[in-house]
Structure formats: C-alpha cells, structure tokens
Amino acid sequence: MTSRDISRRLFLGGSASAAALYGLSACTGAGSSGSGGGASAPVSNELRLFTYEDDTTIDLLRATVKKFDAQAGTTTTVDSLPGSGAAVYPDKLRTELLGGKGPDVWRIWGGQIGSPFAKAKQAADLAPYYAKFGWDSTVNANAVAGMTFDGMKAGLPFIAAAMGAWYNKSLFEKAGVSGPPTSYAELEEANDKLVAADITPCGVAGKFGWDIMRLFEYLLETSAGPELHDKLLSGEESWDQPAVVDAFTKFKKWQDRKWIPEGALGLDPSDVEPGYVQGKNAYTITGTWTETQAILESKKPASDFGTFLLPTDHTPARHSGFVEGYMINANSGNRDKAAELLDFIIKPETQKSLQNTSSTVTGAEPDKTKLPLAAKWAEISKTSPFYVVLDQAFPKQQADQYFAVQSDILQGSISPAEAAKKMQGIVSAWVEK
Amino acid sequence: MVAVTVPRSAAPPAAATRRRRRGGGLSPWLFALPALAVYVVFLVYPAVTSLWFSLTNWDGLSPSYDVVWFDNYVALTKDPVVLQAARNNLVWTAVTLVVPLVLGLLLAIVLNGKVRGKPVLRLIFYTPAVLPLVSIASIWGWLYNPQYGAINVFLRTVGLDGLAQPWLGQDSTALAAVMVPAIWLRTGFPMLLYLAALQGINTEMYEAATVDGATRWQQFWYITMPSLRPAHYIVLALSLIDSFKVFDMIYAMTYGGPGTSTQVMGTWMYANVFQYYQAGYGTAIAVVITVVALAVSIPYVISQTKEQSS
C-alpha cells in the first residue's frame, strides 16, 4: 500500500463520515417550537406570506406588502398558488408546514378548512393581537366567529364572501327573460326559456365537487328553509327527511332539464364559471370576486351583466357565504411583525386599494363607480344573512363523501331518497366521531 | 503477456486474510459509504418512519399521536374505496402496460423498415412523452369537453351523435377516458427502445432465414422477438413500475371522480394523508402499495441477477 492509496482512502472515509453525520444531523435537528400567540422576539426582519391570489390581484397585494416593508423595515416575500381552490391549496400549505419552514403568514378559508391548522396548533392564537390592535371592534364579528376554533381566535378574517347569481343581460333578453327571478318558480321558468333559446342556463361544474355544490345547497335552502338547513349542517336534524329528498329531486331535475352544462360533473370550474361573461352560459353561482376576475378582465362594461340574490321563497332570504382570512404560524420567529402586517392589511384604506369586494371591515365597501355589481352585494348583505357554504360546514372527508353522493344522484345511480339516507349516514358518522 | 507466480515458499494467508479477500475487506464498504449514507438517510429512514406512522393515528399536522398498531390495516380491508382503487389500479396497469408496449413495438418495426420521413415520424410519436403531464391533462380535458370538445364535436359532425358522451363526467367512461392519453403519451418510450434494439439485430440472420424459406411471421417470431429480449425486460419493468405508481394523470384529469370512480391507490393515499388529516391511515395505504410493488418487481430482479451472473 502506498502513501497515495492511504490518503485517498482516508479522504473517502472522511467524506463518507461527514456525509453521514450531516444526514443524521438533518434528521435529528429540532425545529423551533412555538407556544402559540403571545409576543415573539424577532429572529430576522424577513417574513413570508403564502396566498392563493390570482394574476388580477397579486400585484396589488405585493404593492401593499412593499408599502408595509418600507415603514416596518421588514422584507416580506409573497408566494401565491393561484387557481388551486380549497381542493389543493391547503395540501400545499400543510406540506410546507410539515417541512419545518412554513410561511409566517398564510391565507386560508374559515370553517372546517381552516380548523385543522388551529387544532394542530400550527396556527398561533391571535387573541393577544386582537386586543393589541383592537380588531374586535373593527372586524365583522360573524366573520371572526368563522375563524374561531374551540374558543381560539386562530385567524383574522378579511373576506366575508357572499355568493349569488351573476348573469349576462343580453342572453336573458335573447331568451325573453325580462329580469332577475323573484321566486324559485320564476327561476325554473327562466331556465326553460333559456334552454328553448339554445342557451345553457346555469354554468356550474363538478370536477372538484365544490362548484356544483353551490347549486345543491341553494336548493336545500329552498326546500328546507333557513332553520332546518342550519340544523342539517350541524347534524342536529336527520338528513333522511322529505325536505332533503325534495332538494335532491330538484338537483337531478336541473341536470335532466339541461339547466346545467352537459357532463357538468367532469368539467373544471375555472373553465365554466366565466362562461356567463363569454356568452356560453346565461348565469353562474359565484361571489363578488368574479367582477374583477371575469368582468373587468374581459374589458366588457359591467352594465352588460347583472347579479341577484337567488330566490329561496323563505324569510329571511339567505345566500351562501364563507369567510377567508390570515393565520400566523405558531412557529414563526416574527409573530409580532406578522401581526403588524395583518393590521396594515386589514385597514379600510388598504382593503380598498386591494380591491377587496367583500371586506370584513367597514369603510372598505366596493367603489360603486368601479365595481358596481360588487357594491350591490355589499347592500344585499346588509339585509340578507348567509348560510355556511357546504365545504366549510363539513370536514374535507365528509365534504368529499357528499360530492360522491352528488355525483351518484346526477348519474342516476341512486334515487333522491337513497341520497338523503346516505347523507344521513355520512353526517351522523362525523357527528359521532 | 507475463505470468506472475507467487512463490510457494511464501507464508500461507491467515484465515482472517482469506475472509477479507472473499468479502473484499473494508475497502469496498468505504467506497460505498457515501452512497449508502445518502440511501439510508433519504430512503431507508423515511421508509421506516412511514412504516411506524402507519401504526399510529397521526393526523399529519399535530405534534402528538397514539399508537393504534394494526387498526389502520384492518380499516383498509373494510374501506370500499380501497377495493375500488385496487381494482382500478389492476385495470390501469394491465391496459397501460400492454397497449403502449404492443403499439410501441409495431411502430418500431414500421419505422425500422423502408418508410419515408422516419426522423419526423419518430419525433411525432415520441413528442407526447416529453410533454408536461399537467399540459397533457389540460389538453385532453378540453378535447373531452362534452359541449365544445373536439371529440364530441367530431362525433356529432359525422352523424354519430349517440356516441357523444360526457367522457370524464360519468363513472362508466371516466377511467377509460383517462387511459387514452396515458397510452398516447407512453407509446413513444417503448417505441424508441425497441427501435434501438431492432437496429442492433444482425441483418444477416434475416438474409439466412429468407434463403431457408422462412416467412415474415417466422422471421419475426424466431429472430426478432428473441433478439429483443433485453429490450422486453427493460420496457416491461419500467412500464410496470410506471403503471403501478399512477397518480398524476388521474389527479390532474378527474381528481379521482366522478365520486370515487377513478380513484387509484396513489390518489386515495394522497387524499387521506394530505386532505383528510388521516396520515396514519394514508401511510398504511402507502405501505401496502410499496409491498405490492416490491412483490411484483422481485421476479424481474431475480431474472436480471441470473442473467448477469450467467
């Protein structure tokens, strides 16, 4: 053995040992632990915000964050996963959090979508910041409730979204529909007229389940009424009853009478939802974001379109709604700065500059001249309460099981009565758990 | 060549030295150590950790969990979606293994013959294999659109209105509809490998066979097919692994729907781990997938080992 051999082997052995030690240290390295809420000593001036803004609003958010950075002396990175919806975004967020280097602040839906992050203590308790910044007095209390889990204020809601019908006026006129229907019977009549004029009435799609779900929950509100609807969602009342069977019967009717697109179950909502602006469908069921994302983007005048509260024939006339907000990472080293950023974002003037059409703070209502249809919803929401959208009322697993029932009904593989029974099985199993 | 003889007078090697020589001593291990360390840290350790999590009720987010031992595996046997997913996996594997392989072989034989514009044709057939999968899913999603998609529009144009279907929107056609683009994108790979193998076959064998009066079929069966044996092994093994771990195509095109009709083991595992906050249960599904994949690949590994040692 020569000295050259020895040195090469020593080198290889040494490098192998170093690699092994490095790997082991990577495995056993403990992440920083957070106690949730409370003050935190900043470890750096860097923040990362994770959101799902699309191209129409991401630049506004980045500009806002830049303003905050200039005054707070921070450097904030904004990452976005646009267009993924509640079906994909939470998975990505969860993977990042488990990877040990999650964002300091993230946007998330309320209800059962945001709940797991609070229960797993990945989201910080924001109660100290609510007190510090006075958010309790400035942010809509119902929206705050939508991001409060087991008594812990885990999120700061900035959107209280309202969903209704958004329609194309010229297609209504072409079919001889004089204006928005004021009763469910009138809506059915309008659908028939539209089909007769070779126009698909309601543009909803079911690839992920949640878009076409908006139609069923509206029909459930119509059949069951507000009180029973709420009790069904919380599992206090059995789904195996005539009102639910009636809602499923109507749901099937919408497909059989061609009031929704052919093969809607396999279609992507992002392809179908803007169809009312493109002239493919007469209307869709969506929220105020459609005015910036679809109408303004198309460069068509807002006066070509209209929006209305879907008639339920009940008092109060409710609409589907949900909450979105921001959570702060319980393990963030910069929770105080992150809370300052949220306080900056939630200010009415910032909300206006972000073109938030459904803000939870007063003084940030949409500008009637720029967003007349969203402004109309700000008015509607004053008198019309909302029922919780189904995929925020149920955990994801139960929501997916509901989507499977929805799919079976539309394909005719189960009857409305069987669907009601199946739903009762799904909801009761969840409530018992 | 100079022969070197060890003088008989030299002392016989000690037992320890013999053992070291037989096993190669420490040196090979030192050389392998860097790769082994990476392998252990990035593959063995996560695999063992996954195995452990499959015995727990971890939700995938919380810092704590309880050990439930084999409850997740028992639950697997009662989960109707697992049965459906396993069935879909079998169908998927059979179809996306056989069809691209046969098509690839046929195309390779055609392109190996006297065909004009071979490079262009080769490019056309192989292009789908290099396209991003999500793009393929989007393209085929549009083609399948029940109202405006090219497939239904074509069927209606030629008077076959009755055949126009909501391809991805009904249980009866959804899985088959996803298999079509999978076949389309996977045919290029076996074609390329077979083509390379065909070009390596000695043409004199065909000339001799022709002289002996062998038909084209006999030449194919007794010369071409045996000569392609190494290529068959590679194509079969890689296609089998590719088929079995299907996830992306289903996820992008149908998201496992309508309902759960196109769920496969991979997507169902993903749903449980990442969406239902049932990481313990989802990991149990992953363990089952791994065990089945290993069982399937063992014959291939054995055959390869035998071939190399012979």
Interface residues (C-beta under 8 A of the other chain):
Chain A: R9 L12 G13 S15 A16 S17 A19 A20 G23 L24 A26 C27 A87 P90 D91 R94 T95 L97 L98 P116 F117 K119 A120 K121 Q122 T200 G206 K207 F208 G209 P261 E262 G263 A264 L265 G266 L267 D268 D271 P395 K396 Q397 D400 F403 A404 V405 S407 D408 L410 Q411 S413
Chain B: S27 L30 F31 L33 P34 A37 V38 V40 V41 F42 Y45 D59 G60 L61 S62 P63 G141 W142 Y144 N145 P146 Q147 Q165 P166 W167 L168 G169 Q170 D171 A174 T254 Y255 G257 P258 G259 T260 S261 Y270 A271 F274 Q275 Y276 Y277 Q278
